[in-house]
């Protein structure tokens, strides 16, 4: 595996669960957003 490659996937992908009473979709979306923030921070640091 390429150590420098992001394992988060693309920043525009959000995972949504289909189960009605579960908060799995919210947890997945929060994780995807957090990953996106990390990717943006790394991009900014590399550009500086």
mmCIF entry with sequence, helices, sheets and N, C-alpha, C, O atoms, coordinates in Angstrom:
data_MODEL
# 
_entry.id   MODEL 
# 
_entity.id                         1 
_entity.type                       polymer 
_entity.pdbx_number_of_molecules   1 
# 
_entity_poly.entity_id                      1 
_entity_poly.type                           'polypeptide(L)' 
_entity_poly.nstd_linkage                   no 
_entity_poly.nstd_monomer                   no 
_entity_poly.pdbx_seq_one_letter_code       
;(UNK)(UNK)(UNK)(UNK)(UNK)(UNK)(UNK)(UNK)(UNK)(UNK)(UNK)(UNK)(UNK)(UNK)(UNK)(UNK)
(UNK)(UNK)(UNK)(UNK)(UNK)(UNK)(UNK)(UNK)(UNK)(UNK)(UNK)(UNK)(UNK)(UNK)(UNK)(UNK)
(UNK)(UNK)(UNK)(UNK)(UNK)(UNK)(UNK)(UNK)(UNK)(UNK)(UNK)(UNK)(UNK)(UNK)(UNK)(UNK)
;
_entity_poly.pdbx_seq_one_letter_code_can   XXXXXXXXXXXXXXXXXXXXXXXXXXXXXXXXXXXXXXXXXXXXXXXX 
_entity_poly.pdbx_strand_id                 A 
# 
loop_
_entity_poly_seq.entity_id 
_entity_poly_seq.num 
_entity_poly_seq.mon_id 
_entity_poly_seq.hetero 
1 1  UNK n 
1 2  UNK n 
1 3  UNK n 
1 4  UNK n 
1 5  UNK n 
1 6  UNK n 
1 7  UNK n 
1 8  UNK n 
1 9  UNK n 
1 10 UNK n 
1 11 UNK n 
1 12 UNK n 
1 13 UNK n 
1 14 UNK n 
1 15 UNK n 
1 16 UNK n 
1 17 UNK n 
1 18 UNK n 
1 19 UNK n 
1 20 UNK n 
1 21 UNK n 
1 22 UNK n 
1 23 UNK n 
1 24 UNK n 
1 25 UNK n 
1 26 UNK n 
1 27 UNK n 
1 28 UNK n 
1 29 UNK n 
1 30 UNK n 
1 31 UNK n 
1 32 UNK n 
1 33 UNK n 
1 34 UNK n 
1 35 UNK n 
1 36 UNK n 
1 37 UNK n 
1 38 UNK n 
1 39 UNK n 
1 40 UNK n 
1 41 UNK n 
1 42 UNK n 
1 43 UNK n 
1 44 UNK n 
1 45 UNK n 
1 46 UNK n 
1 47 UNK n 
1 48 UNK n 
# 
_struct_asym.id          A 
_struct_asym.entity_id   1 
# 
_struct_conf.conf_type_id            HELX_P 
_struct_conf.id                      HELX_P1 
_struct_conf.pdbx_PDB_helix_id       AA1 
_struct_conf.beg_label_comp_id       UNK 
_struct_conf.beg_label_asym_id       A 
_struct_conf.beg_label_seq_id        24 
_struct_conf.pdbx_beg_PDB_ins_code   ? 
_struct_conf.end_label_comp_id       UNK 
_struct_conf.end_label_asym_id       A 
_struct_conf.end_label_seq_id        47 
_struct_conf.pdbx_end_PDB_ins_code   ? 
_struct_conf.beg_auth_comp_id        UNK 
_struct_conf.beg_auth_asym_id        A 
_struct_conf.beg_auth_seq_id         24 
_struct_conf.end_auth_comp_id        UNK 
_struct_conf.end_auth_asym_id        A 
_struct_conf.end_auth_seq_id         47 
_struct_conf.pdbx_PDB_helix_class    1 
_struct_conf.details                 ? 
_struct_conf.pdbx_PDB_helix_length   24 
# 
_struct_conf_type.id          HELX_P 
_struct_conf_type.criteria    ? 
_struct_conf_type.reference   ? 
# 
loop_
_atom_site.group_PDB 
_atom_site.id 
_atom_site.type_symbol 
_atom_site.label_atom_id 
_atom_site.label_alt_id 
_atom_site.label_comp_id 
_atom_site.label_asym_id 
_atom_site.label_entity_id 
_atom_site.label_seq_id 
_atom_site.pdbx_PDB_ins_code 
_atom_site.Cartn_x 
_atom_site.Cartn_y 
_atom_site.Cartn_z 
_atom_site.occupancy 
_atom_site.B_iso_or_equiv 
_atom_site.pdbx_formal_charge 
_atom_site.auth_seq_id 
_atom_site.auth_comp_id 
_atom_site.auth_asym_id 
_atom_site.auth_atom_id 
_atom_site.pdbx_PDB_model_num 
ATOM 1   N N  . UNK A 1 1  ? 0.839   -1.192 0.000  1.00 0.00 ? 1  UNK A N  1 
ATOM 2   C CA . UNK A 1 1  ? 0.000   0.000  0.000  1.00 0.00 ? 1  UNK A CA 1 
ATOM 3   C C  . UNK A 1 1  ? 0.875   1.242  0.000  1.00 0.00 ? 1  UNK A C  1 
ATOM 4   O O  . UNK A 1 1  ? 1.908   1.278  0.668  1.00 0.00 ? 1  UNK A O  1 
ATOM 5   N N  . UNK A 1 2  ? 0.470   2.243  -0.736 1.00 0.00 ? 2  UNK A N  1 
ATOM 6   C CA . UNK A 1 2  ? 1.195   3.507  -0.798 1.00 0.00 ? 2  UNK A CA 1 
ATOM 7   C C  . UNK A 1 2  ? 0.932   4.279  0.488  1.00 0.00 ? 2  UNK A C  1 
ATOM 8   O O  . UNK A 1 2  ? -0.205  4.670  0.752  1.00 0.00 ? 2  UNK A O  1 
ATOM 9   N N  . UNK A 1 3  ? 1.971   4.504  1.293  1.00 0.00 ? 3  UNK A N  1 
ATOM 10  C CA . UNK A 1 3  ? 1.832   5.167  2.589  1.00 0.00 ? 3  UNK A CA 1 
ATOM 11  C C  . UNK A 1 3  ? 1.355   6.609  2.457  1.00 0.00 ? 3  UNK A C  1 
ATOM 12  O O  . UNK A 1 3  ? 0.739   7.132  3.386  1.00 0.00 ? 3  UNK A O  1 
ATOM 13  N N  . UNK A 1 4  ? 1.623   7.271  1.320  1.00 0.00 ? 4  UNK A N  1 
ATOM 14  C CA . UNK A 1 4  ? 1.271   8.671  1.149  1.00 0.00 ? 4  UNK A CA 1 
ATOM 15  C C  . UNK A 1 4  ? -0.144  8.861  0.620  1.00 0.00 ? 4  UNK A C  1 
ATOM 16  O O  . UNK A 1 4  ? -0.630  9.988  0.538  1.00 0.00 ? 4  UNK A O  1 
ATOM 17  N N  . UNK A 1 5  ? -0.790  7.794  0.269  1.00 0.00 ? 5  UNK A N  1 
ATOM 18  C CA . UNK A 1 5  ? -2.126  7.881  -0.319 1.00 0.00 ? 5  UNK A CA 1 
ATOM 19  C C  . UNK A 1 5  ? -3.187  7.951  0.781  1.00 0.00 ? 5  UNK A C  1 
ATOM 20  O O  . UNK A 1 5  ? -3.110  7.230  1.775  1.00 0.00 ? 5  UNK A O  1 
ATOM 21  N N  . UNK A 1 6  ? -4.163  8.816  0.595  1.00 0.00 ? 6  UNK A N  1 
ATOM 22  C CA . UNK A 1 6  ? -5.246  8.950  1.571  1.00 0.00 ? 6  UNK A CA 1 
ATOM 23  C C  . UNK A 1 6  ? -6.154  7.726  1.506  1.00 0.00 ? 6  UNK A C  1 
ATOM 24  O O  . UNK A 1 6  ? -6.564  7.303  0.425  1.00 0.00 ? 6  UNK A O  1 
ATOM 25  N N  . UNK A 1 7  ? -6.461  7.170  2.652  1.00 0.00 ? 7  UNK A N  1 
ATOM 26  C CA . UNK A 1 7  ? -7.347  6.007  2.698  1.00 0.00 ? 7  UNK A CA 1 
ATOM 27  C C  . UNK A 1 7  ? -8.790  6.408  2.962  1.00 0.00 ? 7  UNK A C  1 
ATOM 28  O O  . UNK A 1 7  ? -9.657  5.552  3.134  1.00 0.00 ? 7  UNK A O  1 
ATOM 29  N N  . UNK A 1 8  ? -9.043  7.708  2.995  1.00 0.00 ? 8  UNK A N  1 
ATOM 30  C CA . UNK A 1 8  ? -10.401 8.184  3.301  1.00 0.00 ? 8  UNK A CA 1 
ATOM 31  C C  . UNK A 1 8  ? -11.337 8.078  2.104  1.00 0.00 ? 8  UNK A C  1 
ATOM 32  O O  . UNK A 1 8  ? -12.556 8.083  2.277  1.00 0.00 ? 8  UNK A O  1 
ATOM 33  N N  . UNK A 1 9  ? -10.806 7.985  0.931  1.00 0.00 ? 9  UNK A N  1 
ATOM 34  C CA . UNK A 1 9  ? -11.649 8.014  -0.254 1.00 0.00 ? 9  UNK A CA 1 
ATOM 35  C C  . UNK A 1 9  ? -11.800 9.443  -0.738 1.00 0.00 ? 9  UNK A C  1 
ATOM 36  O O  . UNK A 1 9  ? -11.062 10.331 -0.310 1.00 0.00 ? 9  UNK A O  1 
ATOM 37  N N  . UNK A 1 10 ? -12.738 9.664  -1.615 1.00 0.00 ? 10 UNK A N  1 
ATOM 38  C CA . UNK A 1 10 ? -12.921 11.009 -2.139 1.00 0.00 ? 10 UNK A CA 1 
ATOM 39  C C  . UNK A 1 10 ? -13.664 11.870 -1.138 1.00 0.00 ? 10 UNK A C  1 
ATOM 40  O O  . UNK A 1 10 ? -14.445 11.367 -0.330 1.00 0.00 ? 10 UNK A O  1 
ATOM 41  N N  . UNK A 1 11 ? -13.416 13.177 -1.195 1.00 0.00 ? 11 UNK A N  1 
ATOM 42  C CA . UNK A 1 11 ? -13.996 14.088 -0.221 1.00 0.00 ? 11 UNK A CA 1 
ATOM 43  C C  . UNK A 1 11 ? -15.477 14.345 -0.464 1.00 0.00 ? 11 UNK A C  1 
ATOM 44  O O  . UNK A 1 11 ? -16.169 14.815 0.439  1.00 0.00 ? 11 UNK A O  1 
ATOM 45  N N  . UNK A 1 12 ? -15.973 14.053 -1.640 1.00 0.00 ? 12 UNK A N  1 
ATOM 46  C CA . UNK A 1 12 ? -17.371 14.358 -1.933 1.00 0.00 ? 12 UNK A CA 1 
ATOM 47  C C  . UNK A 1 12 ? -18.291 13.161 -1.721 1.00 0.00 ? 12 UNK A C  1 
ATOM 48  O O  . UNK A 1 12 ? -19.454 13.204 -2.122 1.00 0.00 ? 12 UNK A O  1 
ATOM 49  N N  . UNK A 1 13 ? -17.802 12.108 -1.106 1.00 0.00 ? 13 UNK A N  1 
ATOM 50  C CA . UNK A 1 13 ? -18.616 10.917 -0.866 1.00 0.00 ? 13 UNK A CA 1 
ATOM 51  C C  . UNK A 1 13 ? -19.074 10.906 0.582  1.00 0.00 ? 13 UNK A C  1 
ATOM 52  O O  . UNK A 1 13 ? -18.264 11.051 1.498  1.00 0.00 ? 13 UNK A O  1 
ATOM 53  N N  . UNK A 1 14 ? -20.354 10.737 0.785  1.00 0.00 ? 14 UNK A N  1 
ATOM 54  C CA . UNK A 1 14 ? -20.912 10.609 2.128  1.00 0.00 ? 14 UNK A CA 1 
ATOM 55  C C  . UNK A 1 14 ? -21.631 9.269  2.210  1.00 0.00 ? 14 UNK A C  1 
ATOM 56  O O  . UNK A 1 14 ? -22.317 8.865  1.270  1.00 0.00 ? 14 UNK A O  1 
ATOM 57  N N  . UNK A 1 15 ? -21.473 8.592  3.323  1.00 0.00 ? 15 UNK A N  1 
ATOM 58  C CA . UNK A 1 15 ? -22.093 7.290  3.516  1.00 0.00 ? 15 UNK A CA 1 
ATOM 59  C C  . UNK A 1 15 ? -23.354 7.476  4.339  1.00 0.00 ? 15 UNK A C  1 
ATOM 60  O O  . UNK A 1 15 ? -23.320 8.090  5.405  1.00 0.00 ? 15 UNK A O  1 
ATOM 61  N N  . UNK A 1 16 ? -24.465 6.948  3.848  1.00 0.00 ? 16 UNK A N  1 
ATOM 62  C CA . UNK A 1 16 ? -25.735 7.089  4.556  1.00 0.00 ? 16 UNK A CA 1 
ATOM 63  C C  . UNK A 1 16 ? -26.356 5.709  4.730  1.00 0.00 ? 16 UNK A C  1 
ATOM 64  O O  . UNK A 1 16 ? -26.541 4.972  3.761  1.00 0.00 ? 16 UNK A O  1 
ATOM 65  N N  . UNK A 1 17 ? -26.668 5.376  5.950  1.00 0.00 ? 17 UNK A N  1 
ATOM 66  C CA . UNK A 1 17 ? -27.313 4.086  6.221  1.00 0.00 ? 17 UNK A CA 1 
ATOM 67  C C  . UNK A 1 17 ? -28.807 4.179  5.941  1.00 0.00 ? 17 UNK A C  1 
ATOM 68  O O  . UNK A 1 17 ? -29.394 5.259  6.013  1.00 0.00 ? 17 UNK A O  1 
ATOM 69  N N  . UNK A 1 18 ? -29.415 3.048  5.622  1.00 0.00 ? 18 UNK A N  1 
ATOM 70  C CA . UNK A 1 18 ? -30.833 3.033  5.278  1.00 0.00 ? 18 UNK A CA 1 
ATOM 71  C C  . UNK A 1 18 ? -31.729 2.657  6.448  1.00 0.00 ? 18 UNK A C  1 
ATOM 72  O O  . UNK A 1 18 ? -32.950 2.762  6.338  1.00 0.00 ? 18 UNK A O  1 
ATOM 73  N N  . UNK A 1 19 ? -31.166 2.227  7.550  1.00 0.00 ? 19 UNK A N  1 
ATOM 74  C CA . UNK A 1 19 ? -32.005 1.796  8.672  1.00 0.00 ? 19 UNK A CA 1 
ATOM 75  C C  . UNK A 1 19 ? -32.673 2.995  9.329  1.00 0.00 ? 19 UNK A C  1 
ATOM 76  O O  . UNK A 1 19 ? -32.016 3.994  9.622  1.00 0.00 ? 19 UNK A O  1 
ATOM 77  N N  . UNK A 1 20 ? -33.965 2.897  9.556  1.00 0.00 ? 20 UNK A N  1 
ATOM 78  C CA . UNK A 1 20 ? -34.761 4.027  10.026 1.00 0.00 ? 20 UNK A CA 1 
ATOM 79  C C  . UNK A 1 20 ? -34.426 4.542  11.411 1.00 0.00 ? 20 UNK A C  1 
ATOM 80  O O  . UNK A 1 20 ? -34.244 5.748  11.579 1.00 0.00 ? 20 UNK A O  1 
ATOM 81  N N  . UNK A 1 21 ? -34.336 3.668  12.418 1.00 0.00 ? 21 UNK A N  1 
ATOM 82  C CA . UNK A 1 21 ? -34.150 4.123  13.786 1.00 0.00 ? 21 UNK A CA 1 
ATOM 83  C C  . UNK A 1 21 ? -32.710 4.165  14.236 1.00 0.00 ? 21 UNK A C  1 
ATOM 84  O O  . UNK A 1 21 ? -32.443 4.393  15.416 1.00 0.00 ? 21 UNK A O  1 
ATOM 85  N N  . UNK A 1 22 ? -31.797 3.955  13.351 1.00 0.00 ? 22 UNK A N  1 
ATOM 86  C CA . UNK A 1 22 ? -30.387 3.861  13.734 1.00 0.00 ? 22 UNK A CA 1 
ATOM 87  C C  . UNK A 1 22 ? -29.665 5.166  13.479 1.00 0.00 ? 22 UNK A C  1 
ATOM 88  O O  . UNK A 1 22 ? -30.038 5.930  12.589 1.00 0.00 ? 22 UNK A O  1 
ATOM 89  N N  . UNK A 1 23 ? -28.633 5.418  14.262 1.00 0.00 ? 23 UNK A N  1 
ATOM 90  C CA . UNK A 1 23 ? -27.802 6.600  14.038 1.00 0.00 ? 23 UNK A CA 1 
ATOM 91  C C  . UNK A 1 23 ? -26.527 6.250  13.280 1.00 0.00 ? 23 UNK A C  1 
ATOM 92  O O  . UNK A 1 23 ? -25.578 7.035  13.266 1.00 0.00 ? 23 UNK A O  1 
ATOM 93  N N  . UNK A 1 24 ? -26.499 5.081  12.650 1.00 0.00 ? 24 UNK A N  1 
ATOM 94  C CA . UNK A 1 24 ? -25.319 4.647  11.902 1.00 0.00 ? 24 UNK A CA 1 
ATOM 95  C C  . UNK A 1 24 ? -25.007 5.623  10.770 1.00 0.00 ? 24 UNK A C  1 
ATOM 96  O O  . UNK A 1 24 ? -23.840 5.922  10.515 1.00 0.00 ? 24 UNK A O  1 
ATOM 97  N N  . UNK A 1 25 ? -26.026 6.114  10.099 1.00 0.00 ? 25 UNK A N  1 
ATOM 98  C CA . UNK A 1 25 ? -25.812 7.068  9.007  1.00 0.00 ? 25 UNK A CA 1 
ATOM 99  C C  . UNK A 1 25 ? -25.166 8.345  9.502  1.00 0.00 ? 25 UNK A C  1 
ATOM 100 O O  . UNK A 1 25 ? -24.266 8.880  8.854  1.00 0.00 ? 25 UNK A O  1 
ATOM 101 N N  . UNK A 1 26 ? -25.618 8.840  10.650 1.00 0.00 ? 26 UNK A N  1 
ATOM 102 C CA . UNK A 1 26 ? -25.042 10.061 11.219 1.00 0.00 ? 26 UNK A CA 1 
ATOM 103 C C  . UNK A 1 26 ? -23.589 9.836  11.611 1.00 0.00 ? 26 UNK A C  1 
ATOM 104 O O  . UNK A 1 26 ? -22.737 10.690 11.365 1.00 0.00 ? 26 UNK A O  1 
ATOM 105 N N  . UNK A 1 27 ? -23.305 8.693  12.217 1.00 0.00 ? 27 UNK A N  1 
ATOM 106 C CA . UNK A 1 27 ? -21.924 8.381  12.600 1.00 0.00 ? 27 UNK A CA 1 
ATOM 107 C C  . UNK A 1 27 ? -21.044 8.295  11.359 1.00 0.00 ? 27 UNK A C  1 
ATOM 108 O O  . UNK A 1 27 ? -19.930 8.818  11.354 1.00 0.00 ? 27 UNK A O  1 
ATOM 109 N N  . UNK A 1 28 ? -21.530 7.646  10.315 1.00 0.00 ? 28 UNK A N  1 
ATOM 110 C CA . UNK A 1 28 ? -20.755 7.519  9.079  1.00 0.00 ? 28 UNK A CA 1 
ATOM 111 C C  . UNK A 1 28 ? -20.520 8.882  8.440  1.00 0.00 ? 28 UNK A C  1 
ATOM 112 O O  . UNK A 1 28 ? -19.421 9.161  7.962  1.00 0.00 ? 28 UNK A O  1 
ATOM 113 N N  . UNK A 1 29 ? -21.538 9.727  8.429  1.00 0.00 ? 29 UNK A N  1 
ATOM 114 C CA . UNK A 1 29 ? -21.385 11.063 7.854  1.00 0.00 ? 29 UNK A CA 1 
ATOM 115 C C  . UNK A 1 29 ? -20.403 11.899 8.660  1.00 0.00 ? 29 UNK A C  1 
ATOM 116 O O  . UNK A 1 29 ? -19.592 12.625 8.084  1.00 0.00 ? 29 UNK A O  1 
ATOM 117 N N  . UNK A 1 30 ? -20.463 11.808 9.988  1.00 0.00 ? 30 UNK A N  1 
ATOM 118 C CA . UNK A 1 30 ? -19.522 12.545 10.831 1.00 0.00 ? 30 UNK A CA 1 
ATOM 119 C C  . UNK A 1 30 ? -18.088 12.092 10.571 1.00 0.00 ? 30 UNK A C  1 
ATOM 120 O O  . UNK A 1 30 ? -17.174 12.914 10.518 1.00 0.00 ? 30 UNK A O  1 
ATOM 121 N N  . UNK A 1 31 ? -17.893 10.785 10.409 1.00 0.00 ? 31 UNK A N  1 
ATOM 122 C CA . UNK A 1 31 ? -16.560 10.263 10.123 1.00 0.00 ? 31 UNK A CA 1 
ATOM 123 C C  . UNK A 1 31 ? -16.062 10.755 8.767  1.00 0.00 ? 31 UNK A C  1 
ATOM 124 O O  . UNK A 1 31 ? -14.892 11.113 8.628  1.00 0.00 ? 31 UNK A O  1 
ATOM 125 N N  . UNK A 1 32 ? -16.938 10.773 7.773  1.00 0.00 ? 32 UNK A N  1 
ATOM 126 C CA . UNK A 1 32 ? -16.546 11.245 6.441  1.00 0.00 ? 32 UNK A CA 1 
ATOM 127 C C  . UNK A 1 32 ? -16.195 12.726 6.463  1.00 0.00 ? 32 UNK A C  1 
ATOM 128 O O  . UNK A 1 32 ? -15.248 13.147 5.798  1.00 0.00 ? 32 UNK A O  1 
ATOM 129 N N  . UNK A 1 33 ? -16.944 13.516 7.218  1.00 0.00 ? 33 UNK A N  1 
ATOM 130 C CA . UNK A 1 33 ? -16.656 14.949 7.322  1.00 0.00 ? 33 UNK A CA 1 
ATOM 131 C C  . UNK A 1 33 ? -15.325 15.180 8.023  1.00 0.00 ? 33 UNK A C  1 
ATOM 132 O O  . UNK A 1 33 ? -14.542 16.032 7.604  1.00 0.00 ? 33 UNK A O  1 
ATOM 133 N N  . UNK A 1 34 ? -15.064 14.426 9.087  1.00 0.00 ? 34 UNK A N  1 
ATOM 134 C CA . UNK A 1 34 ? -13.798 14.564 9.806  1.00 0.00 ? 34 UNK A CA 1 
ATOM 135 C C  . UNK A 1 34 ? -12.632 14.213 8.893  1.00 0.00 ? 34 UNK A C  1 
ATOM 136 O O  . UNK A 1 34 ? -11.602 14.887 8.902  1.00 0.00 ? 34 UNK A O  1 
ATOM 137 N N  . UNK A 1 35 ? -12.795 13.169 8.115  1.00 0.00 ? 35 UNK A N  1 
ATOM 138 C CA . UNK A 1 35 ? -11.751 12.771 7.170  1.00 0.00 ? 35 UNK A CA 1 
ATOM 139 C C  . UNK A 1 35 ? -11.525 13.868 6.140  1.00 0.00 ? 35 UNK A C  1 
ATOM 140 O O  . UNK A 1 35 ? -10.383 14.162 5.787  1.00 0.00 ? 35 UNK A O  1 
ATOM 141 N N  . UNK A 1 36 ? -12.588 14.467 5.664  1.00 0.00 ? 36 UNK A N  1 
ATOM 142 C CA . UNK A 1 36 ? -12.469 15.545 4.685  1.00 0.00 ? 36 UNK A CA 1 
ATOM 143 C C  . UNK A 1 36 ? -11.699 16.724 5.260  1.00 0.00 ? 36 UNK A C  1 
ATOM 144 O O  . UNK A 1 36 ? -10.895 17.340 4.559  1.00 0.00 ? 36 UNK A O  1 
ATOM 145 N N  . UNK A 1 37 ? -11.936 17.046 6.536  1.00 0.00 ? 37 UNK A N  1 
ATOM 146 C CA . UNK A 1 37 ? -11.217 18.145 7.180  1.00 0.00 ? 37 UNK A CA 1 
ATOM 147 C C  . UNK A 1 37 ? -9.728  17.849 7.280  1.00 0.00 ? 37 UNK A C  1 
ATOM 148 O O  . UNK A 1 37 ? -8.902  18.741 7.087  1.00 0.00 ? 37 UNK A O  1 
ATOM 149 N N  . UNK A 1 38 ? -9.384  16.606 7.581  1.00 0.00 ? 38 UNK A N  1 
ATOM 150 C CA . UNK A 1 38 ? -7.977  16.214 7.661  1.00 0.00 ? 38 UNK A CA 1 
ATOM 151 C C  . UNK A 1 38 ? -7.321  16.334 6.293  1.00 0.00 ? 38 UNK A C  1 
ATOM 152 O O  . UNK A 1 38 ? -6.202  16.836 6.182  1.00 0.00 ? 38 UNK A O  1 
ATOM 153 N N  . UNK A 1 39 ? -8.004  15.882 5.262  1.00 0.00 ? 39 UNK A N  1 
ATOM 154 C CA . UNK A 1 39 ? -7.462  15.961 3.904  1.00 0.00 ? 39 UNK A CA 1 
ATOM 155 C C  . UNK A 1 39 ? -7.229  17.414 3.515  1.00 0.00 ? 39 UNK A C  1 
ATOM 156 O O  . UNK A 1 39 ? -6.188  17.740 2.943  1.00 0.00 ? 39 UNK A O  1 
ATOM 157 N N  . UNK A 1 40 ? -8.179  18.286 3.815  1.00 0.00 ? 40 UNK A N  1 
ATOM 158 C CA . UNK A 1 40 ? -8.020  19.709 3.493  1.00 0.00 ? 40 UNK A CA 1 
ATOM 159 C C  . UNK A 1 40 ? -6.841  20.317 4.236  1.00 0.00 ? 40 UNK A C  1 
ATOM 160 O O  . UNK A 1 40 ? -6.088  21.103 3.662  1.00 0.00 ? 40 UNK A O  1 
ATOM 161 N N  . UNK A 1 41 ? -6.671  19.966 5.500  1.00 0.00 ? 41 UNK A N  1 
ATOM 162 C CA . UNK A 1 41 ? -5.558  20.498 6.290  1.00 0.00 ? 41 UNK A CA 1 
ATOM 163 C C  . UNK A 1 41 ? -4.225  20.057 5.698  1.00 0.00 ? 41 UNK A C  1 
ATOM 164 O O  . UNK A 1 41 ? -3.298  20.859 5.584  1.00 0.00 ? 41 UNK A O  1 
ATOM 165 N N  . UNK A 1 42 ? -4.128  18.798 5.324  1.00 0.00 ? 42 UNK A N  1 
ATOM 166 C CA . UNK A 1 42 ? -2.889  18.284 4.730  1.00 0.00 ? 42 UNK A CA 1 
ATOM 167 C C  . UNK A 1 42 ? -2.614  18.980 3.406  1.00 0.00 ? 42 UNK A C  1 
ATOM 168 O O  . UNK A 1 42 ? -1.470  19.338 3.124  1.00 0.00 ? 42 UNK A O  1 
ATOM 169 N N  . UNK A 1 43 ? -3.641  19.175 2.594  1.00 0.00 ? 43 UNK A N  1 
ATOM 170 C CA . UNK A 1 43 ? -3.465  19.879 1.319  1.00 0.00 ? 43 UNK A CA 1 
ATOM 171 C C  . UNK A 1 43 ? -2.941  21.290 1.550  1.00 0.00 ? 43 UNK A C  1 
ATOM 172 O O  . UNK A 1 43 ? -2.037  21.743 0.849  1.00 0.00 ? 43 UNK A O  1 
ATOM 173 N N  . UNK A 1 44 ? -3.512  21.987 2.538  1.00 0.00 ? 44 UNK A N  1 
ATOM 174 C CA . UNK A 1 44 ? -3.071  23.348 2.852  1.00 0.00 ? 44 UNK A CA 1 
ATOM 175 C C  . UNK A 1 44 ? -1.618  23.367 3.312  1.00 0.00 ? 44 UNK A C  1 
ATOM 176 O O  . UNK A 1 44 ? -0.851  24.245 2.918  1.00 0.00 ? 44 UNK A O  1 
ATOM 177 N N  . UNK A 1 45 ? -1.242  22.400 4.144  1.00 0.00 ? 45 UNK A N  1 
ATOM 178 C CA . UNK A 1 45 ? 0.131   22.341 4.638  1.00 0.00 ? 45 UNK A CA 1 
ATOM 179 C C  . UNK A 1 45 ? 1.111   22.030 3.511  1.00 0.00 ? 45 UNK A C  1 
ATOM 180 O O  . UNK A 1 45 ? 2.217   22.569 3.478  1.00 0.00 ? 45 UNK A O  1 
ATOM 181 N N  . UNK A 1 46 ? 0.708   21.167 2.596  1.00 0.00 ? 46 UNK A N  1 
ATOM 182 C CA . UNK A 1 46 ? 1.586   20.828 1.471  1.00 0.00 ? 46 UNK A CA 1 
ATOM 183 C C  . UNK A 1 46 ? 1.729   22.001 0.506  1.00 0.00 ? 46 UNK A C  1 
ATOM 184 O O  . UNK A 1 46 ? 2.777   22.172 -0.118 1.00 0.00 ? 46 UNK A O  1 
ATOM 185 N N  . UNK A 1 47 ? 0.683   22.802 0.386  1.00 0.00 ? 47 UNK A N  1 
ATOM 186 C CA . UNK A 1 47 ? 0.710   23.940 -0.532 1.00 0.00 ? 47 UNK A CA 1 
ATOM 187 C C  . UNK A 1 47 ? 1.542   25.099 0.028  1.00 0.00 ? 47 UNK A C  1 
ATOM 188 O O  . UNK A 1 47 ? 2.021   25.945 -0.728 1.00 0.00 ? 47 UNK A O  1 
ATOM 189 N N  . UNK A 1 48 ? 1.710   25.135 1.344  1.00 0.00 ? 48 UNK A N  1 
ATOM 190 C CA . UNK A 1 48 ? 2.445   26.245 1.986  1.00 0.00 ? 48 UNK A CA 1 
ATOM 191 C C  . UNK A 1 48 ? 3.947   26.136 1.790  1.00 0.00 ? 48 UNK A C  1 
ATOM 192 O O  . UNK A 1 48 ? 4.695   26.988 2.268  1.00 0.00 ? 48 UNK A O  1 
# 
